Amino acid sequence: MSSEEIIVRVRNLRKWFPVRTGLLHGLISREKRYVKAVDGISFDIKKREIYGLAGESGCGKTTTGRVILRLLEPTAGEVHLGKQDVFALTKRELNELRKRAQIIFQDPYESLDPKMNIFDFVAEPLVVHKIGNEEELVANALKTVELTPPEEFFYRFPHELSGGQRQRVAIARAMILNPEFIVADEPVSMLDVSIRSSILKLMFKLRDEMGISYLYITHDLATARQVCDRTAIMYLGKFAEETTTEELLKNPLHPYTKALVAAVPVPDPTARKSKVVISGEIPSPIDLPPGCRFRPRCPYAMEICKREEPSLVEVESNHKVACHLM
Amino acid sequence: MLDVQNLKTYFTTRGGAVKAVDDVSLQLDKGDALGLAGESGCGKTTTALTIMHLLPSNAEVLSGKILFGDVDLLTIDEERLRKEFRWKRMSMIFQGAMNALNPVFRVGDQIRQAILTHEDIAKASAWERVEELFSLVGINPDRARDYPHEFSGGMKQRAIIAMSLACNPDLVIADEPVTALDVIVQAQILELMRSLREKLGLSMIMITHDLSVIADTCNKAAIMYAGKIVERADIVAIFKHPEHPYTQGLIANFPSISGEKKGFEPISGSPPNLISPPAGCRFHPRCPYAEEICRKEEPEIVEIKRGHFVACHPKK
């Protein structure tokens, strides 16, 4: 893989949120506690790739997406978008980054401004970046997301649109500046099944026609399979496993991935039933145990798992796992 | 055991009557688990609330029968319904109920309250029942003295399931019981529901938009669209030989982690407004097979094979 192909390069990314403690605790103890939402992850996204980031709630996937775009400031690590060092940018330069990288949020019922009509909402990035020619560009963007004829949507407000239409509007706004890279944070999880496919189809179209790369954040492995070329499984701020999505589902190697895959119900009554392989729920991300963070729930935990944190290593070609069993 | 016939529930709004449930029929035998599926706003929850007699004040049941055994729940008075049926013979797990536990009362006390409201027994024996229920749903009975914030999401949902079982009902209606849960916890709850059904001989109606949950737990399924049931059959027939174009579209679009990878064949358009639904078949504006008759005449639901009911003109 030559380095030109890589559009996003993430190295040792960390985002720790300080835990607010009471006054008394602050007086008697100097020790600061953190929620280690993202705790040292590295990965590359290639051009035109849809890279999936999957895991249960609280695993750090959304935080990762936001830190990469510097919607949140990182604690440590490096992110490059093309040749640009994202964390070295000043506020003003960050504005330029916004032309190249955008985000689509989970809930189109929340992410659209209810007091702004569709035209103003989609045109806002053009105004901020003083690009002009708004009428034509907005019309084109709405056409691209298949809201036609675009003029009919210009002066409508979000409450007049269905969920699927709203998400199309959000996508139109995200792509109006011709970005190279989009973070899509659960873009279809709030939508009904019959609407989902059309939004995903649209994302593929943008990838094929405009060469956009995506970081696709999801909790839903079945959708990840439909959409993502490669997928990483995150657990408590770290990657447990990363490989092509098909391989991940057919041949999961990390005990956590195995448990996740076994737990997903299949829409086929003659197929296997969902299975509970591990007990318990994700523990608090404060005061993580030493060693492997999955150890307390792992059915195969060994002595070494208590002491040493496993690192993510390539165990088969293009298949990385962070587990001492490997 | 439960026989719902031609049920119609409309809501009065300023814009007109919303035909939320329009001529719905369902049958449930003892021990059945029926999955009621459909997209948001199709009338699944309203159907359940009508059966439970828990509709808001702007709703009206225009016609139909809800036969529970041989009693028509729509003809008996509220007092008798409350004393003999609701919670005692049928109970409901409401959507998002796990977040509606009262934070200032112990979880066990809230369940005991449900028992004491419906049964004339001593407080101490009600508490014993609470502890039994906790073991039944897989929580250590000692935790009954905890407050809701001391429970994880999965435990709260288990407690809600325990509450629905408080008076030993024959039928439990579960409205999106696993929707807000993470996949591993979801699998734990689904397993619990499967085992309870077996152990207690419960009948269940599982309301969800998630077809995989239905395939995982139910033996029958009914698909709702725009206030109507468009197809119902046993689970294998629905998933393997769906007859209604809407069911076919839903299943074709439902992603799976196994089997052949599915492409995207979206159903065009979006569900209609239920104040003025389209004439004829309500699905015809989105249907790839719509014919002249579909625009004019509403299809009746008919049994095309034994136990397989479909409401579609071309399929007749």
Interface residues (C-beta under 8 A of the other chain):
Chain A: E56 S57 S162 G164 Q165 D192 V193 S194 I195 R196 S197 S198 L200 K201 F204 H219 D220 L221 A222 T223 R225 Q226 E246 L249 A259 L260 V261 A262 A263 V264 P265 V266 P267 D268 P269 T270 A271 K273 S274 K275 V276 I278 S279 E281 I282
Chain B: E39 S40 S152 G153 G154 D182 V183 I184 V185 Q186 A187 Q188 L190 E191 R194 H209 D210 L211 S212 V213 I214 A215 D216 I235 V236 F239 K240 G249 L250 I251 N253 F254 P255 S256 I257 S258 G259 K261 K262 F264 E265 P266 I267 S268 S270 P271
